[in-house]
Amino acid sequence: MEPKTPEIDASGSKACGQYQGAADELPCSKLYDFVSIGETMLRFSPPIPLRLEQANLMELHIGGSESNTLVGLSRLGARACWISRLPDHSLGQQVARLIAMHGVDTSHVVWTSEDRLGVYYYEPACFPRSGEVIYDRKDSAFTKFTYQQIPCHPLESCRWFHATGISLALNPTVRTTMEFARDYARRHGACVSFDFNYRSKLWSIEQARVGCLPWVESSDLVFFAKRDAIAFLELASDTSDQGVVEALAKLRGGKCSIVTLGQQGAIAAESGQVCSVGTKRVDGAGRLGGGDAFSAGFLYARLQGLPMDETLRWANAMAGLKYSIPGDMPIVHKQDIVRWLEDGAPGSVRR
């Protein structure tokens, strides 16, 4: 099938396919600290403790790993831009509007009248039951996002390009789009961060290893959950935290590698140095989006030039605060982080 003619995005800028071979003629001002491309879907959940099959009413949220991270970054003070492809109807417009209300630039979303909005259903965990996710995203607008449709200007104008393994898992078309965007942003001076963010319902670990290895090797900074890093690297299940992060850093030639450890905190390695930081135990009101919040806290602190131990503390605090918030997005203020780091007993009432 022939690729579609490159579209014009909502802001009027041309798509990347129309600029190939003319990179030296493009503007280079860095308007954004972070740009990311990804799918954001509607999320329906029954009120706790009901199961999906019991619910007569559903709570409505929106959720997408990349947009969650950008919302967190924007709320902390970074300049963030989200690129995606959405159906041009009231629900698609609501997705863009809810992301934009947190300060993220959504003016470069590509709109279509032809396709649907992805949906997923989430049954929250209620001990001893585990949580459950059911995806309904086949043939969504984002899964048909071709590289010819990407608006170039944000990629020319960002300090960091952030991506996740979720997008790579969707189909070959999206993988090509993500690779094109990464390479284009890098040619214009951007660093690349990559969150492995494994989803077993989208692809097997063997497929993820093949699809993500070039990203893991080449990105300036990567995030992994420990269990995913062990599977990706084919390590023994009892490998120590330090052993996991050192193996990841070795694969990456010593570049910044972060492994999250759940309630034990996180560990990072860079240029031969290893740093680990614990975290505070939290109650979970909204477990989804915690990893995205962690990435946002880490990337923001990294942007500020903080040392690694402080950067990890910011990331852990951001994730911990997200767990107290229903929905997928980290509705967190910078002052919340400061109080978390300063206060030995978070959760008290401030009068």
HUSUL-V533365 format. One record per backbone hydrogen bond with DSSP energy under -0.5 kcal/mol. NH is the residue of the N-H (numbers start at 1). CO is the residue of the C=O. E is the energy in kcal/mol with one decimal. If there is no record, write none. Layout:
nh=NH co=CO e=E
nh=NH co=CO e=E
//
This chain:
nh=9 co=7 e=-0.5
nh=9 co=13 e=-1.6
nh=10 co=109 e=-1.0
nh=11 co=107 e=-0.5
nh=12 co=9 e=-1.9
nh=16 co=150 e=-4.6
nh=17 co=148 e=-0.6
nh=18 co=15 e=-1.8
nh=19 co=16 e=-2.5
nh=22 co=19 e=-2.3
nh=25 co=22 e=-1.7
nh=26 co=23 e=-1.5
nh=31 co=29 e=-1.2
nh=32 co=157 e=-3.0
nh=33 co=79 e=-2.2
nh=34 co=79 e=-2.2
nh=35 co=160 e=-2.0
nh=36 co=81 e=-1.9
nh=37 co=162 e=-0.8
nh=38 co=83 e=-1.6
nh=41 co=63 e=-2.7
nh=42 co=118 e=-2.0
nh=43 co=61 e=-3.3
nh=44 co=120 e=-2.2
nh=45 co=59 e=-2.0
nh=50 co=47 e=-2.3
nh=54 co=51 e=-1.4
nh=55 co=51 e=-1.0
nh=55 co=52 e=-0.7
nh=59 co=45 e=-3.6
nh=61 co=43 e=-2.5
nh=61 co=59 e=-0.5
nh=63 co=41 e=-2.5
nh=68 co=64 e=-3.1
nh=69 co=65 e=-2.1
nh=70 co=66 e=-2.3
nh=71 co=67 e=-2.6
nh=72 co=68 e=-2.2
nh=73 co=69 e=-2.4
nh=74 co=70 e=-2.9
nh=75 co=71 e=-2.5
nh=76 co=72 e=-1.2
nh=77 co=73 e=-0.8
nh=77 co=74 e=-0.9
nh=78 co=73 e=-2.5
nh=80 co=78 e=-0.7
nh=81 co=34 e=-1.9
nh=82 co=105 e=-2.3
nh=83 co=36 e=-2.6
nh=86 co=110 e=-2.2
nh=88 co=112 e=-3.0
nh=89 co=87 e=-2.0
nh=93 co=89 e=-2.8
nh=94 co=90 e=-1.7
nh=95 co=91 e=-1.9
nh=96 co=92 e=-1.9
nh=97 co=93 e=-2.4
nh=98 co=94 e=-2.7
nh=99 co=95 e=-1.7
nh=100 co=96 e=-2.5
nh=101 co=97 e=-1.8
nh=102 co=99 e=-1.4
nh=103 co=100 e=-2.3
nh=104 co=99 e=-1.0
nh=105 co=80 e=-2.7
nh=106 co=104 e=-0.6
nh=109 co=106 e=-1.6
nh=110 co=84 e=-2.9
nh=111 co=109 e=-0.5
nh=112 co=86 e=-2.0
nh=116 co=139 e=-0.8
nh=119 co=136 e=-1.9
nh=120 co=42 e=-2.4
nh=121 co=134 e=-2.7
nh=122 co=44 e=-2.4
nh=123 co=121 e=-0.5
nh=123 co=132 e=-3.0
nh=124 co=122 e=-0.7
nh=126 co=129 e=-1.1
nh=129 co=126 e=-2.6
nh=132 co=123 e=-2.1
nh=134 co=121 e=-2.5
nh=136 co=119 e=-2.7
nh=140 co=137 e=-1.7
nh=141 co=116 e=-3.0
nh=144 co=140 e=-0.5
nh=144 co=141 e=-1.1
nh=145 co=142 e=-2.0
nh=146 co=144 e=-0.8
nh=149 co=146 e=-1.5
nh=150 co=147 e=-1.1
nh=152 co=14 e=-1.3
nh=155 co=152 e=-1.0
nh=156 co=152 e=-1.6
nh=157 co=153 e=-1.0
nh=158 co=155 e=-0.5
nh=159 co=32 e=-1.3
nh=160 co=33 e=-1.3
nh=161 co=191 e=-2.8
nh=162 co=35 e=-2.5
nh=163 co=193 e=-2.0
nh=165 co=195 e=-2.3
nh=167 co=164 e=-0.5
nh=168 co=164 e=-1.0
nh=169 co=165 e=-1.4
nh=170 co=166 e=-0.5
nh=170 co=167 e=-1.3
nh=171 co=167 e=-0.6
nh=175 co=171 e=-2.1
nh=176 co=172 e=-2.4
nh=177 co=173 e=-2.0
nh=178 co=174 e=-2.8
nh=179 co=175 e=-2.4
nh=180 co=176 e=-2.4
nh=181 co=177 e=-2.4
nh=182 co=178 e=-2.6
nh=183 co=179 e=-2.6
nh=184 co=180 e=-2.5
nh=185 co=181 e=-2.7
nh=186 co=182 e=-2.6
nh=187 co=183 e=-2.2
nh=188 co=184 e=-0.9
nh=188 co=185 e=-0.6
nh=189 co=186 e=-2.0
nh=190 co=185 e=-2.3
nh=191 co=159 e=-2.6
nh=193 co=161 e=-2.3
nh=194 co=221 e=-2.3
nh=195 co=163 e=-2.3
nh=196 co=194 e=-0.6
nh=196 co=223 e=-2.4
nh=202 co=199 e=-1.8
nh=203 co=199 e=-1.6
nh=208 co=204 e=-2.6
nh=209 co=205 e=-2.2
nh=210 co=206 e=-1.7
nh=211 co=207 e=-2.8
nh=212 co=208 e=-2.5
nh=213 co=209 e=-1.5
nh=214 co=210 e=-0.5
nh=215 co=212 e=-0.6
nh=216 co=212 e=-2.8
nh=217 co=213 e=-2.7
nh=218 co=214 e=-1.8
nh=219 co=215 e=-2.3
nh=220 co=192 e=-1.5
nh=221 co=192 e=-1.3
nh=222 co=256 e=-1.5
nh=223 co=194 e=-2.3
nh=224 co=258 e=-2.0
nh=226 co=260 e=-2.1
nh=229 co=225 e=-2.5
nh=230 co=226 e=-2.5
nh=231 co=227 e=-1.7
nh=232 co=228 e=-3.0
nh=233 co=229 e=-2.7
nh=234 co=230 e=-0.7
nh=235 co=230 e=-2.3
nh=239 co=236 e=-1.9
nh=244 co=240 e=-2.3
nh=245 co=241 e=-2.2
nh=246 co=242 e=-2.3
nh=247 co=243 e=-1.8
nh=248 co=244 e=-2.2
nh=249 co=245 e=-2.5
nh=250 co=246 e=-2.2
nh=251 co=247 e=-2.0
nh=252 co=248 e=-1.5
nh=253 co=250 e=-1.4
nh=254 co=249 e=-3.3
nh=255 co=252 e=-1.0
nh=256 co=220 e=-0.7
nh=257 co=269 e=-2.4
nh=258 co=222 e=-2.5
nh=259 co=267 e=-3.1
nh=260 co=224 e=-2.7
nh=261 co=265 e=-3.1
nh=264 co=261 e=-1.8
nh=265 co=262 e=-1.7
nh=266 co=277 e=-2.2
nh=267 co=259 e=-2.5
nh=268 co=275 e=-2.9
nh=269 co=257 e=-2.2
nh=270 co=273 e=-2.4
nh=271 co=254 e=-3.3
nh=273 co=270 e=-2.2
nh=275 co=268 e=-2.8
nh=277 co=266 e=-2.5
nh=285 co=283 e=-0.8
nh=285 co=323 e=-3.7
nh=286 co=323 e=-2.1
nh=290 co=287 e=-1.4
nh=293 co=289 e=-2.2
nh=294 co=290 e=-2.2
nh=295 co=291 e=-2.2
nh=296 co=292 e=-2.2
nh=297 co=293 e=-2.7
nh=298 co=294 e=-2.6
nh=299 co=295 e=-2.9
nh=300 co=296 e=-2.4
nh=301 co=297 e=-2.1
nh=302 co=298 e=-2.6
nh=303 co=299 e=-2.2
nh=304 co=300 e=-1.4
nh=305 co=302 e=-1.5
nh=306 co=301 e=-2.0
nh=311 co=307 e=-2.4
nh=312 co=308 e=-2.5
nh=313 co=309 e=-1.7
nh=314 co=310 e=-2.3
nh=315 co=311 e=-2.1
nh=316 co=312 e=-2.8
nh=317 co=313 e=-2.5
nh=318 co=314 e=-2.4
nh=319 co=315 e=-2.3
nh=320 co=316 e=-2.8
nh=321 co=317 e=-2.5
nh=322 co=318 e=-2.0
nh=323 co=319 e=-1.7
nh=324 co=321 e=-1.3
nh=325 co=322 e=-2.3
nh=328 co=62 e=-0.6
nh=331 co=329 e=-1.4
nh=332 co=330 e=-2.3
nh=334 co=75 e=-0.6
nh=336 co=333 e=-0.8
nh=337 co=333 e=-1.2
nh=338 co=334 e=-2.1
nh=339 co=335 e=-2.5
nh=340 co=336 e=-2.3
nh=341 co=337 e=-2.4
nh=342 co=338 e=-1.8
nh=343 co=339 e=-3.1
nh=344 co=342 e=-0.5
nh=348 co=345 e=-0.8
nh=351 co=349 e=-0.6
//
